Amino acid sequence: MKAKQGSAAPPAPIVPKIPPAQVLPRLAALQTATATELKDQWRALFGKEPPPFNRPYLVSRLSYRVQELAYGGLKPETRARLEALGEQLDGGNVVLRRVRADSRPLPGTRLIREYDGVQHVVTVRADDFEYEGRPYRSLSAIARHITGTRWNGWVFFGLRQPGASA
């Protein structure tokens, strides 16, 4: 008697190609769709359950997907190149991956802040920050060292307004 083989992975869902003439009406309809309708469209266009994200995220991703199915997506070579550039940028560091690439100052940048009449200089490095010759993992740690209280380091050094999102 043969041993039972493991169950095969379910087949990939078949996602229909969208005629280019339907793109604009479908994009317009996304703007007024209910949350239930957006989730149904997600299932139809991605072939899986929608993520638990907010409405603007669902609308933007569905808008891209509609256009991708009508006009084609990124070429495999382009996708591979972007992934390689992403790895090069963050070196596989999950923490850095969460920081938008355009919001982090370039390595070598000097951040200067005067606090209590003393000028404090921080140098941005590839994976951390240097202050008084010591490495720090975050600007918040440096701000706490300088002030003795908890601060958002990005706000303390003037890189972000208080209350602004990342």
DSSP file with accessible surface (Angstrom, degrees, kcal/mol):
  #  RESIDUE AA STRUCTURE BP1 BP2  ACC     N-H-->O    O-->H-N    N-H-->O    O-->H-N    TCO  KAPPA ALPHA  PHI   PSI    X-CA   Y-CA   Z-CA
    1    1 A M              0   0  241      0, 0.0     2,-0.2     0, 0.0     0, 0.0   0.000 360.0 360.0 360.0 133.1    0.0    0.0    0.0
    2    2 A K        -     0   0  197      1,-0.1     2,-0.2     3,-0.0     3,-0.0  -0.491 360.0-110.1 -80.0 146.2    1.4    3.4   -1.0
    3    3 A A        -     0   0   91     -2,-0.2     2,-0.3     1,-0.1    -1,-0.1  -0.480  39.6-102.9 -72.1 144.2    1.9    6.1    1.6
    4    4 A K        -     0   0  206     -2,-0.2     2,-0.2     1,-0.1    -1,-0.1  -0.508  37.2-132.1 -69.8 128.1   -0.5    9.0    1.2
    5    5 A Q        -     0   0  179     -2,-0.3     3,-0.1     1,-0.1    -1,-0.1  -0.524  30.3 -91.1 -81.3 153.5    1.2   12.0   -0.4
    6    6 A G        -     0   0   74     -2,-0.2    -1,-0.1     1,-0.1     2,-0.1  -0.182  52.4 -92.3 -59.6 150.6    0.9   15.5    1.1
    7    7 A S        -     0   0  122      1,-0.1    -1,-0.1    -3,-0.1     2,-0.1  -0.432  43.5-115.8 -68.1 141.2   -1.9   17.6   -0.3
    8    8 A A        -     0   0   92      1,-0.1    -1,-0.1    -2,-0.1    -3,-0.0  -0.388  35.5 -94.5 -74.4 153.2   -0.9   19.8   -3.2
    9    9 A A        -     0   0   88      1,-0.1    -1,-0.1    -2,-0.1     3,-0.1  -0.371  50.8 -96.4 -64.9 145.0   -1.1   23.5   -2.8
   10   10 A P        -     0   0  113      0, 0.0    -1,-0.1     0, 0.0    -3,-0.0  -0.338  49.1 -95.9 -62.3 147.6   -4.3   25.0   -4.1
   11   11 A P        -     0   0  122      0, 0.0     3,-0.1     0, 0.0    -3,-0.0  -0.288  45.3 -96.2 -64.6 149.3   -4.2   26.3   -7.6
   12   12 A A        -     0   0   88      1,-0.1    35,-0.1    -3,-0.1     2,-0.0  -0.402  47.9-103.5 -64.3 139.1   -3.5   29.9   -8.1
   13   13 A P        -     0   0   75      0, 0.0     2,-0.7     0, 0.0    -1,-0.1  -0.337  29.9-118.9 -65.3 147.4   -6.7   31.9   -8.6
   14   14 A I        -     0   0  165     -3,-0.1    33,-0.1    33,-0.0     0, 0.0  -0.798  28.2-163.7 -89.3 117.5   -7.5   33.0  -12.1
   15   15 A V        -     0   0   35     -2,-0.7    30,-0.1    31,-0.1    29,-0.0  -0.910  19.9-123.8-104.6 124.3   -7.7   36.8  -12.2
   16   16 A P        -     0   0   78      0, 0.0     2,-0.2     0, 0.0    53,-0.0  -0.321  20.2-114.6 -70.2 146.5   -9.4   38.2  -15.3
   17   17 A K        -     0   0  144     53,-0.0    53,-0.2     1,-0.0    52,-0.1  -0.570  30.7-132.4 -72.6 143.0   -7.7   40.6  -17.6
   18   18 A I        -     0   0    2     51,-0.8     5,-0.1    -2,-0.2    -1,-0.0  -0.881  15.9-121.6-102.9 126.9   -9.4   44.0  -17.5
   19   19 A P    >   -     0   0   64      0, 0.0     3,-2.2     0, 0.0     4,-0.5  -0.417  21.9-124.5 -63.5 136.2  -10.2   45.7  -20.9
   20   20 A P  G >  S+     0   0   74      0, 0.0     3,-1.4     0, 0.0     4,-0.5   0.825 108.9  64.7 -53.5 -30.9   -8.5   49.1  -21.0
   21   21 A A  G 3  S+     0   0   92      1,-0.3     3,-0.1     2,-0.1    49,-0.0   0.741 100.1  53.2 -66.1 -19.9  -11.8   50.8  -21.8
   22   22 A Q  G <> S+     0   0   89     -3,-2.2     4,-2.2     1,-0.1    -1,-0.3   0.555  85.5  87.3 -90.3  -8.2  -13.0   49.7  -18.3
   23   23 A V  H <> S+     0   0    4     -3,-1.4     4,-2.7    -4,-0.5     5,-0.2   0.958  88.5  43.5 -61.0 -56.4  -10.1   51.2  -16.4
   24   24 A L  H  > S+     0   0  135     -4,-0.5     4,-2.5     1,-0.2     5,-0.2   0.933 115.4  47.8 -60.2 -46.6  -11.4   54.8  -15.9
   25   25 A P  H  > S+     0   0   80      0, 0.0     4,-2.2     0, 0.0    -1,-0.2   0.917 113.9  48.3 -61.1 -37.2  -15.0   53.8  -14.9
   26   26 A R  H  X S+     0   0   68     -4,-2.2     4,-1.5     2,-0.2    -2,-0.2   0.894 110.8  50.1 -70.0 -38.6  -13.6   51.2  -12.4
   27   27 A L  H  X S+     0   0   31     -4,-2.7     4,-0.8    -5,-0.2    -1,-0.2   0.914 111.8  48.6 -64.4 -41.0  -11.2   53.7  -10.9
   28   28 A A  H >X S+     0   0   62     -4,-2.5     3,-0.8    -5,-0.2     4,-0.6   0.906 108.2  54.4 -64.4 -40.0  -14.0   56.2  -10.4
   29   29 A A  H >X S+     0   0   48     -4,-2.2     3,-0.9     1,-0.2     4,-0.8   0.823  98.5  63.6 -65.7 -29.8  -16.2   53.5   -8.9
   30   30 A L  H 3< S+     0   0    0     -4,-1.5     3,-0.5     1,-0.2    -1,-0.2   0.838  93.4  63.3 -62.1 -32.4  -13.5   52.7   -6.3
   31   31 A Q  H << S+     0   0  116     -4,-0.8    -1,-0.2    -3,-0.8    -2,-0.2   0.794 114.3  30.3 -64.7 -29.1  -13.9   56.2   -4.9
   32   32 A T  H << S+     0   0  120     -3,-0.9    -1,-0.2    -4,-0.6    -2,-0.2   0.379  91.6 121.5-111.4   3.2  -17.5   55.7   -3.8
   33   33 A A     <  -     0   0    5     -4,-0.8     2,-0.1    -3,-0.5    -3,-0.0  -0.330  63.1-117.6 -68.2 147.8  -17.4   51.9   -3.1
   34   34 A T     >  -     0   0   73      1,-0.1     4,-2.6    -2,-0.0     5,-0.2  -0.335  29.6-104.1 -75.5 167.5  -18.3   50.7    0.4
   35   35 A A  H  > S+     0   0   57      1,-0.2     4,-2.4     2,-0.2     5,-0.2   0.905 123.8  51.9 -60.9 -39.9  -15.8   48.9    2.5
   36   36 A T  H  > S+     0   0   94      1,-0.2     4,-2.4     2,-0.2    -1,-0.2   0.922 109.6  48.9 -63.1 -42.7  -17.6   45.6    1.7
   37   37 A E  H  > S+     0   0   96      2,-0.2     4,-2.5     1,-0.2    -2,-0.2   0.899 110.2  51.4 -64.6 -39.7  -17.4   46.3   -2.0
   38   38 A L  H  X S+     0   0    1     -4,-2.6     4,-2.3     2,-0.2    -2,-0.2   0.923 110.8  48.0 -62.6 -42.9  -13.7   47.1   -1.8
   39   39 A K  H  X S+     0   0   90     -4,-2.4     4,-2.2     2,-0.2    -2,-0.2   0.891 110.8  51.1 -66.5 -38.1  -13.0   43.9    0.1
   40   40 A D  H  X S+     0   0   89     -4,-2.4     4,-2.1     1,-0.2    -1,-0.2   0.914 110.9  48.4 -63.7 -42.4  -15.0   41.9   -2.5
   41   41 A Q  H  X S+     0   0   44     -4,-2.5     4,-3.0     2,-0.2     5,-0.3   0.879 107.9  55.7 -65.3 -37.1  -13.0   43.6   -5.3
   42   42 A W  H  X>S+     0   0   11     -4,-2.3     4,-2.8     1,-0.2     5,-0.6   0.943 108.3  47.8 -57.9 -48.3   -9.8   42.8   -3.5
   43   43 A R  H  X5S+     0   0   85     -4,-2.2     4,-1.4     1,-0.2    -1,-0.2   0.905 115.3  45.6 -59.7 -41.3  -10.7   39.1   -3.4
   44   44 A A  H  <5S+     0   0   59     -4,-2.1    -2,-0.2     1,-0.2    -1,-0.2   0.887 120.7  37.0 -70.3 -39.1  -11.6   39.1   -7.1
   45   45 A L  H  <5S+     0   0    2     -4,-3.0    -2,-0.2    -5,-0.1    -1,-0.2   0.738 130.2  28.0 -89.4 -25.1   -8.5   41.0   -8.2
   46   46 A F  H  <5S-     0   0   34     -4,-2.8    -3,-0.2    -5,-0.3    -2,-0.2   0.567  93.8-132.1-109.1 -17.1   -5.8   39.6   -5.9
   47   47 A G  S  <<S+     0   0   30     -4,-1.4     2,-0.3    -5,-0.6    -4,-0.2   0.775  76.1  75.9  71.3  25.3   -7.4   36.1   -5.3
   48   48 A K  S    S-     0   0  135     -6,-0.5    -2,-0.2    -5,-0.0    -1,-0.2  -0.957  92.3 -69.6-154.8 172.8   -6.9   36.3   -1.5
   49   49 A E        -     0   0  128     -2,-0.3    -9,-0.1     1,-0.1   -10,-0.0  -0.383  54.9-109.7 -69.0 143.6   -8.3   37.9    1.6
   50   50 A P        -     0   0   21      0, 0.0    -1,-0.1     0, 0.0   -11,-0.1  -0.397  33.3-109.3 -72.1 151.5   -7.8   41.7    1.9
   51   51 A P        -     0   0   29      0, 0.0     2,-1.6     0, 0.0     7,-0.1  -0.371  31.7-106.1 -74.6 161.2   -5.4   43.0    4.6
   52   52 A P  S    S+     0   0  131      0, 0.0     2,-0.2     0, 0.0     0, 0.0  -0.232  75.9 130.0 -84.3  50.3   -6.9   44.8    7.6
   53   53 A F        -     0   0  115     -2,-1.6     5,-0.0     1,-0.2     0, 0.0  -0.515  61.2 -83.7-101.5 174.1   -5.8   48.2    6.4
   54   54 A N     >  -     0   0  105     -2,-0.2     4,-2.0     1,-0.1     3,-0.3  -0.138  42.2-100.4 -75.8 168.1   -7.7   51.5    6.0
   55   55 A R  H  > S+     0   0   97      1,-0.2     4,-2.9     2,-0.2     5,-0.3   0.902 117.8  55.1 -56.9 -48.0   -9.8   52.6    3.1
   56   56 A P  H  > S+     0   0   89      0, 0.0     4,-2.4     0, 0.0    -1,-0.2   0.898 109.1  49.7 -57.2 -37.5   -7.2   54.8    1.4
   57   57 A Y  H  > S+     0   0   84     -3,-0.3     4,-2.6     2,-0.2     5,-0.3   0.951 111.8  47.0 -64.3 -48.2   -4.8   51.9    1.3
   58   58 A L  H  X S+     0   0    6     -4,-2.0     4,-2.6     1,-0.2     5,-0.2   0.927 113.3  48.9 -60.3 -44.0   -7.3   49.6   -0.2
   59   59 A V  H  X S+     0   0   13     -4,-2.9     4,-2.6     1,-0.2    -1,-0.2   0.933 112.5  47.6 -62.6 -44.5   -8.4   52.1   -2.8
   60   60 A S  H  X S+     0   0   70     -4,-2.4     4,-2.1    -5,-0.3    -2,-0.2   0.929 115.0  44.5 -66.3 -43.0   -4.8   52.9   -3.9
   61   61 A R  H  X S+     0   0   78     -4,-2.6     4,-2.5     2,-0.2    -1,-0.2   0.896 114.5  48.9 -68.5 -39.0   -3.8   49.2   -4.2
   62   62 A L  H  X S+     0   0    0     -4,-2.6     4,-2.7    -5,-0.3    -2,-0.2   0.905 109.3  53.6 -66.1 -38.1   -7.0   48.3   -6.0
   63   63 A S  H  X S+     0   0   20     -4,-2.6     4,-1.9    -5,-0.2    -2,-0.2   0.927 111.2  45.4 -61.2 -44.1   -6.4   51.3   -8.4
   64   64 A Y  H  X S+     0   0   93     -4,-2.1     4,-2.9     1,-0.2    -1,-0.2   0.928 112.1  51.8 -63.8 -43.7   -2.9   50.0   -9.2
   65   65 A R  H  X S+     0   0   45     -4,-2.5     4,-2.7     2,-0.2     5,-0.2   0.898 106.8  52.8 -63.3 -40.2   -4.2   46.5   -9.6
   66   66 A V  H  X S+     0   0    0     -4,-2.7     4,-1.4     1,-0.2    -1,-0.2   0.944 113.8  43.3 -58.9 -47.2   -6.9   47.5  -12.0
   67   67 A Q  H  X S+     0   0   82     -4,-1.9     4,-3.3     1,-0.2     5,-0.4   0.897 112.1  53.8 -67.0 -37.8   -4.3   49.3  -14.2
   68   68 A E  H  X S+     0   0   31     -4,-2.9     4,-2.1     1,-0.2    -2,-0.2   0.918 109.7  47.4 -62.5 -42.6   -1.8   46.5  -13.8
   69   69 A L  H  < S+     0   0   26     -4,-2.7   -51,-0.8    -5,-0.2    -1,-0.2   0.768 118.6  41.9 -72.0 -23.5   -4.4   43.9  -15.1
   70   70 A A  H  < S+     0   0    5     -4,-1.4    -2,-0.2    -5,-0.2    -1,-0.2   0.884 131.9  18.6 -87.7 -42.4   -5.4   46.2  -18.0
   71   71 A Y  H  < S-     0   0  140     -4,-3.3    -3,-0.2     1,-0.2    -2,-0.2   0.488 112.2-100.3-109.8  -9.7   -2.0   47.5  -19.1
   72   72 A G     <  -     0   0   45     -4,-2.1    -1,-0.2    -5,-0.4    -2,-0.1  -0.027  32.8-107.1 101.4 152.7    0.5   44.9  -17.6
   73   73 A G        -     0   0   42      1,-0.2     2,-0.1    -4,-0.1    -8,-0.0  -0.150  55.2 -47.7 -99.8-162.8    2.7   45.1  -14.5
   74   74 A L        -     0   0   74      1,-0.1    -1,-0.2    -2,-0.1    -2,-0.0  -0.410  61.8-108.9 -68.6 144.4    6.4   45.5  -13.9
   75   75 A K     >  -     0   0  139      1,-0.1     4,-2.5    -2,-0.1     3,-0.4  -0.415  28.6-114.6 -67.7 149.2    8.7   43.3  -16.0
   76   76 A P  H  > S+     0   0   96      0, 0.0     4,-2.7     0, 0.0     5,-0.2   0.874 117.8  54.3 -55.2 -36.5   10.4   40.5  -13.9
   77   77 A E  H  > S+     0   0  130      2,-0.2     4,-2.2     1,-0.2     5,-0.1   0.901 109.2  47.4 -64.9 -39.2   13.7   42.2  -14.6
   78   78 A T  H  > S+     0   0   59     -3,-0.4     4,-2.5     2,-0.2    -1,-0.2   0.929 112.0  49.6 -66.8 -44.0   12.5   45.5  -13.2
   79   79 A R  H  X S+     0   0  114     -4,-2.5     4,-2.4     1,-0.2    -2,-0.2   0.933 112.0  48.3 -60.7 -45.0   10.9   43.8  -10.1
   80   80 A A  H  X S+     0   0   57     -4,-2.7     4,-2.4    -5,-0.2    -1,-0.2   0.905 111.2  50.8 -63.2 -40.4   14.2   41.9   -9.4
   81   81 A R  H  X S+     0   0  147     -4,-2.2     4,-2.5     2,-0.2    -1,-0.2   0.917 110.2  49.1 -64.3 -42.5   16.2   45.2   -9.8
   82   82 A L  H  X S+     0   0   93     -4,-2.5     4,-2.3     2,-0.2    -2,-0.2   0.908 111.1  49.8 -64.3 -41.6   14.0   47.0   -7.4
   83   83 A E  H  X S+     0   0  124     -4,-2.4     4,-2.3     2,-0.2    -1,-0.2   0.914 111.0  49.6 -63.0 -41.7   14.2   44.2   -4.9
   84   84 A A  H  X S+     0   0   50     -4,-2.4     4,-2.3     1,-0.2    -2,-0.2   0.913 111.0  49.5 -63.7 -41.1   18.0   44.2   -5.2
   85   85 A L  H  X S+     0   0   66     -4,-2.5     4,-2.3     2,-0.2    -1,-0.2   0.895 109.4  52.3 -65.2 -38.4   18.1   48.0   -4.7
   86   86 A G  H  X S+     0   0   29     -4,-2.3     4,-2.5     2,-0.2     6,-0.3   0.927 110.2  47.7 -62.5 -43.9   15.9   47.7   -1.6
   87   87 A E  H  X S+     0   0  102     -4,-2.3     4,-2.4     1,-0.2     5,-0.3   0.901 111.8  50.9 -62.4 -39.9   18.3   45.1   -0.1
   88   88 A Q  H  < S+     0   0  146     -4,-2.3    -1,-0.2     2,-0.2    -2,-0.2   0.896 111.3  49.2 -64.8 -37.9   21.2   47.4   -0.9
   89   89 A L  H  < S+     0   0  122     -4,-2.3    -2,-0.2     1,-0.2    -1,-0.2   0.929 127.6  20.8 -69.6 -45.5   19.5   50.3    0.7
   90   90 A D  H >< S-     0   0   17     -4,-2.5     3,-2.5    -5,-0.1     6,-0.2   0.505  89.3-136.6-107.0  -4.0   18.6   48.6    4.0
   91   91 A G  T 3< S-     0   0   63     -4,-2.4    -3,-0.1    -5,-0.3    -4,-0.1   0.767  71.2 -61.1  58.3  23.3   21.0   45.7    4.0
   92   92 A G  T 3  S+     0   0   31     -6,-0.3     2,-0.7     1,-0.3    -1,-0.3   0.539  95.5 149.1  80.8   4.2   18.2   43.4    5.2
   93   93 A N    <>  -     0   0   50     -3,-2.5     4,-1.9    -6,-0.2    -1,-0.3  -0.628  35.7-159.8 -76.7 111.9   17.7   45.5    8.3
   94   94 A V  H  > S+     0   0   85     -2,-0.7     4,-1.1     1,-0.2    -1,-0.2   0.851  89.1  54.9 -64.0 -34.8   14.0   45.2    9.2
   95   95 A V  H >> S+     0   0   69      1,-0.2     3,-0.8     2,-0.2     4,-0.6   0.949 109.8  45.7 -64.9 -46.5   14.1   48.3   11.4
   96   96 A L  H >4 S+     0   0   25      1,-0.2     3,-1.1    -6,-0.2    -1,-0.2   0.851 104.5  63.9 -64.2 -31.8   15.5   50.4    8.5
   97   97 A R  H 3< S+     0   0  121     -4,-1.9    -1,-0.2     1,-0.3    -2,-0.2   0.826  98.4  55.0 -62.4 -30.4   13.0   48.9    6.2
   98   98 A R  H << S+     0   0  187     -4,-1.1     2,-0.5    -3,-0.8    -1,-0.3   0.691  93.3  81.6 -77.3 -17.7   10.2   50.6    8.2
   99   99 A V  S << S-     0   0   43     -3,-1.1     5,-0.1    -4,-0.6     2,-0.0  -0.781  93.9-113.0 -89.2 125.6   11.8   54.0    7.8
  100  100 A R    >>  -     0   0  136     -2,-0.5     3,-1.6     1,-0.1     4,-1.0  -0.340  21.4-130.3 -57.6 135.9   10.9   55.6    4.5
  101  101 A A  T 34 S+     0   0   65      1,-0.3     3,-0.4     2,-0.2    -1,-0.1   0.858 105.7  51.4 -59.5 -35.2   14.1   55.9    2.5
  102  102 A D  T 34 S+     0   0  120      1,-0.2    -1,-0.3     4,-0.0     4,-0.1   0.583 105.2  56.9 -83.1  -4.6   13.5   59.6    1.7
  103  103 A S  T <4 S+     0   0   41     -3,-1.6    -1,-0.2     2,-0.1    -2,-0.2   0.696  88.0  83.2 -96.8 -19.6   12.9   60.5    5.3
  104  104 A R  S  < S-     0   0   43     -4,-1.0    20,-0.0    -3,-0.4    -5,-0.0  -0.719  85.4-118.4 -86.7 128.6   16.2   59.3    6.7
  105  105 A P        -     0   0   20      0, 0.0     3,-0.1     0, 0.0    -2,-0.1  -0.277  37.3 -97.7 -61.6 150.1   19.1   61.7    6.3
  106  106 A L    >   -     0   0  132      1,-0.1     3,-2.2    -4,-0.1    18,-0.2  -0.357  47.7 -88.6 -67.2 146.4   22.0   60.5    4.2
  107  107 A P  T 3  S+     0   0   81      0, 0.0    18,-0.2     0, 0.0    -1,-0.1  -0.294 117.2  35.4 -54.4 138.2   25.1   59.0    5.9
  108  108 A G  T 3  S+     0   0   54     16,-3.7    17,-0.1     1,-0.4     2,-0.1   0.164  83.5 134.9  99.5 -16.7   27.5   61.8    6.7
  109  109 A T    <   -     0   0   52     -3,-2.2    15,-3.0    15,-0.1     2,-0.5  -0.421  48.1-142.3 -65.6 138.3   24.8   64.4    7.4
  110  110 A R  E     -A  123   0A 155     13,-0.2     2,-0.5    -2,-0.1    13,-0.2  -0.920   8.5-157.6-106.3 124.2   25.4   66.4   10.6
  111  111 A L  E     -A  122   0A  15     11,-3.3    11,-2.9    -2,-0.5     2,-0.5  -0.888  10.9-166.4-100.5 126.6   22.4   67.3   12.7
  112  112 A I  E     +A  121   0A  88     -2,-0.5     2,-0.4     9,-0.2     9,-0.2  -0.959  11.8 169.9-120.3 129.3   23.0   70.3   14.9
  113  113 A R  E     -A  120   0A  70      7,-2.5     7,-3.1    -2,-0.5     2,-0.5  -0.996  23.6-145.5-140.1 130.5   20.7   71.3   17.8
  114  114 A E  E     +A  119   0A 127     -2,-0.4     2,-0.4     5,-0.2     5,-0.2  -0.843  25.5 171.9 -94.1 129.9   21.2   73.8   20.5
  115  115 A Y  E >   -A  118   0A  56      3,-2.8     3,-1.8    -2,-0.5    -2,-0.1  -0.985  66.4  -8.8-141.7 126.7   19.8   72.8   23.8
  116  116 A D  T 3  S-     0   0  140     -2,-0.4    -1,-0.1     1,-0.3     3,-0.1   0.886 129.5 -55.2  52.6  40.6   20.3   74.7   27.1
  117  117 A G  T 3  S+     0   0   62      1,-0.2     2,-0.4     0, 0.0    -1,-0.3   0.538 116.8 111.5  76.4   6.2   22.9   76.9   25.5
  118  118 A V  E <   -A  115   0A  78     -3,-1.8    -3,-2.8     2,-0.0     2,-0.5  -0.938  64.4-133.5-116.2 133.9   25.0   73.9   24.3
  119  119 A Q  E     -A  114   0A 130     -2,-0.4     2,-0.5    -5,-0.2    -5,-0.2  -0.751  21.0-163.1 -87.5 125.9   25.4   73.0   20.7
  120  120 A H  E     -A  113   0A  22     -7,-3.1    -7,-2.5    -2,-0.5     2,-0.5  -0.936   1.3-162.9-112.8 130.6   24.9   69.2   20.1
  121  121 A V  E     -A  112   0A  40     -2,-0.5    11,-0.6    -9,-0.2     2,-0.4  -0.958   5.7-174.2-119.1 127.1   26.2   67.6   16.9
  122  122 A V  E     -AB 111 131A   0    -11,-2.9   -11,-3.3    -2,-0.5     2,-0.5  -0.958  12.7-149.2-118.1 136.3   25.0   64.2   15.6
  123  123 A T  E     -AB 110 130A  42      7,-2.5     7,-2.8    -2,-0.4     2,-0.4  -0.921  15.2-134.1-106.7 127.3   26.5   62.5   12.6
  124  124 A V  E     - B   0 129A   1    -15,-3.0   -16,-3.7    -2,-0.5     2,-0.2  -0.652  26.8-172.4 -77.9 129.9   24.2   60.2   10.6
  125  125 A R        -     0   0   80      3,-2.8   -16,-0.0    -2,-0.4     0, 0.0  -0.715  39.3 -95.6-116.6 172.2   25.9   56.9    9.7
  126  126 A A  S    S+     0   0   59     -2,-0.2     3,-0.1     1,-0.2    -1,-0.0   0.893 119.0  12.0 -56.0 -43.9   24.7   54.1    7.5
  127  127 A D  S    S-     0   0  108     -3,-0.0     2,-0.2   -31,-0.0    -1,-0.2   0.428 133.3  -0.2-117.3  -2.9   23.2   52.0   10.3
  128  128 A D  S    S-     0   0   32     -5,-0.0    -3,-2.8    10,-0.0     2,-0.3  -0.850  72.9 -91.3-160.8-162.7   23.1   54.3   13.3
  129  129 A F  E     -BC 124 136A   4      7,-2.7     7,-3.0    -2,-0.2     2,-0.5  -0.959  25.0-141.8-130.4 146.7   24.0   57.7   14.6
  130  130 A E  E     +BC 123 135A  66     -7,-2.8    -7,-2.5    -2,-0.3     2,-0.4  -0.937  22.2 169.7-114.2 130.2   27.1   59.0   16.3
  131  131 A Y  E >  S-BC 122 134A   8      3,-2.5     3,-2.0    -2,-0.5    -9,-0.1  -0.991  72.9  -9.5-139.3 127.4   27.1   61.5   19.2
  132  132 A E  T 3  S-     0   0  131    -11,-0.6    -1,-0.1    -2,-0.4   -10,-0.1   0.869 128.9 -56.6  53.0  39.3   30.1   62.4   21.3
  133  133 A G  T 3  S+     0   0   59      1,-0.2    -1,-0.3     0, 0.0    -3,-0.0   0.496 116.9 108.8  77.6   2.7   32.1   59.6   19.6
  134  134 A R  E <   -C  131   0A 134     -3,-2.0    -3,-2.5     2,-0.0     2,-0.2  -0.891  68.3-120.8-114.4 144.1   29.6   56.9   20.6
  135  135 A P  E     -C  130   0A  76      0, 0.0     2,-0.4     0, 0.0    -5,-0.2  -0.578  26.6-171.2 -80.9 142.3   27.1   55.0   18.4
  136  136 A Y  E     -C  129   0A  21     -7,-3.0    -7,-2.7    -2,-0.2     3,-0.1  -0.993  23.2-143.8-130.6 141.5   23.4   55.3   19.1
  137  137 A R  S    S+     0   0  198     -2,-0.4     2,-0.3    -9,-0.2    -1,-0.1   0.733  83.0  21.6 -76.0 -23.6   20.7   53.2   17.4
  138  138 A S     >  -     0   0   44     -9,-0.1     4,-1.2     1,-0.1    -1,-0.1  -0.981  66.3-126.5-144.7 157.5   18.2   56.0   17.4
  139  139 A L  H  > S+     0   0    1     -2,-0.3     4,-2.8     1,-0.2     5,-0.2   0.810 110.9  62.6 -69.8 -29.3   17.9   59.8   17.5
  140  140 A S  H  > S+     0   0   33      1,-0.2     4,-2.5     2,-0.2    11,-0.3   0.894 100.2  52.4 -63.8 -38.0   15.4   59.4   20.4
  141  141 A A  H  > S+     0   0   25      2,-0.2     4,-2.1     1,-0.2    -1,-0.2   0.897 111.0  47.4 -64.4 -38.0   18.2   57.7   22.5
  142  142 A I  H  X S+     0   0    0     -4,-1.2     4,-2.5     2,-0.2    -2,-0.2   0.932 111.3  50.1 -68.4 -44.3   20.4   60.7   21.8
  143  143 A A  H  X S+     0   0    0     -4,-2.8     4,-2.8     1,-0.2     6,-0.4   0.906 110.9  49.9 -61.2 -40.2   17.7   63.2   22.6
  144  144 A R  H  X S+     0   0   91     -4,-2.5     4,-2.7     1,-0.2    -1,-0.2   0.912 110.2  50.9 -65.1 -39.8   17.0   61.3   25.9
  145  145 A H  H  < S+     0   0   92     -4,-2.1    -2,-0.2    -5,-0.2    -1,-0.2   0.915 115.3  42.8 -62.5 -41.9   20.7   61.4   26.7
  146  146 A I  H  < S+     0   0   26     -4,-2.5    -2,-0.2     1,-0.2    -1,-0.2   0.922 128.1  26.3 -71.3 -44.8   20.9   65.2   26.1
  147  147 A T  H  < S-     0   0   23     -4,-2.8    -3,-0.2     2,-0.3    -2,-0.2   0.696  91.1-130.7 -96.5 -23.0   17.6   66.2   27.8
  148  148 A G  S  < S+     0   0   64     -4,-2.7     2,-0.3    -5,-0.4    -4,-0.1   0.515  80.4  86.1  81.1   2.7   17.2   63.5   30.5
  149  149 A T  S    S-     0   0   78     -6,-0.4     2,-0.3    -5,-0.1    -1,-0.3  -0.892  90.8 -86.2-130.9 164.6   13.5   63.1   29.3
  150  150 A R        +     0   0  201     -2,-0.3     2,-0.3    -3,-0.1    -9,-0.1  -0.545  52.7 166.5 -74.4 129.8   11.8   61.1   26.6
  151  151 A W        -     0   0   90    -11,-0.3     2,-0.7    -2,-0.3    -7,-0.2  -0.980  45.1-112.5-136.0 151.5   11.7   62.8   23.2
  152  152 A N     >  -     0   0   68     -2,-0.3     4,-2.8     1,-0.2     3,-0.3  -0.774  32.2-147.6 -77.7 118.1   10.9   61.8   19.7
  153  153 A G  H  > S+     0   0    0     -2,-0.7     4,-2.2     1,-0.2     6,-0.3   0.848  94.2  55.7 -61.3 -35.8   14.4   62.2   18.2
  154  154 A W  H  4>S+     0   0   38      2,-0.2     5,-2.6     1,-0.2     6,-1.2   0.897 113.0  42.5 -65.2 -37.3   13.1   63.2   14.8
  155  155 A V  H >45S+     0   0   31     -3,-0.3     3,-1.8     4,-0.2    -2,-0.2   0.931 111.1  55.3 -72.4 -45.0   11.1   66.0   16.4
  156  156 A F  H 3<5S+     0   0    2     -4,-2.8    -2,-0.2     1,-0.3    -1,-0.2   0.893 112.4  42.5 -56.4 -41.1   14.0   67.0   18.8
  157  157 A F  T 3<5S-     0   0   20     -4,-2.2    -1,-0.3    -5,-0.2    -2,-0.2   0.333 117.2-112.0 -91.8   9.2   16.4   67.5   15.8
  158  158 A G  T < 5S+     0   0   58     -3,-1.8    -3,-0.2     2,-0.2    -2,-0.1   0.699  82.4 122.4  74.9  19.3   13.8   69.2   13.7
  159  159 A L  S   <S+     0   0   70     -5,-2.6     2,-0.3    -6,-0.3    -4,-0.2   0.608  78.9  22.5 -87.2 -14.0   13.4   66.5   11.1
  160  160 A R  S    S-     0   0   53     -6,-1.2    -2,-0.2    -5,-0.1    -1,-0.2  -0.991  81.9-113.3-150.7 147.5    9.6   66.2   11.7
  161  161 A Q    >   -     0   0  142     -2,-0.3     3,-2.2     1,-0.1    -6,-0.1  -0.545  49.2 -90.3 -77.7 147.5    6.9   68.4   13.1
  162  162 A P  T 3  S+     0   0   97      0, 0.0    -1,-0.1     0, 0.0     3,-0.1  -0.301 114.7  17.3 -56.9 135.6    5.3   67.2   16.4
  163  163 A G  T 3  S+     0   0   88      1,-0.3     2,-0.2    -3,-0.1    -2,-0.0   0.362  93.4 132.0  85.0  -8.2    2.3   65.0   15.7
  164  164 A A    <   -     0   0   46     -3,-2.2    -1,-0.3     1,-0.1     2,-0.1  -0.531  56.4-120.9 -77.9 145.6    3.4   64.3   12.1
  165  165 A S              0   0  111     -2,-0.2    -4,-0.1     1,-0.1    -1,-0.1  -0.450 360.0 360.0 -82.9 162.3    3.3   60.7   11.0
  166  166 A A              0   0   79     -2,-0.1    -1,-0.1    -6,-0.1    -6,-0.0  -0.123 360.0 360.0 -64.9 360.0    6.4   58.9    9.7
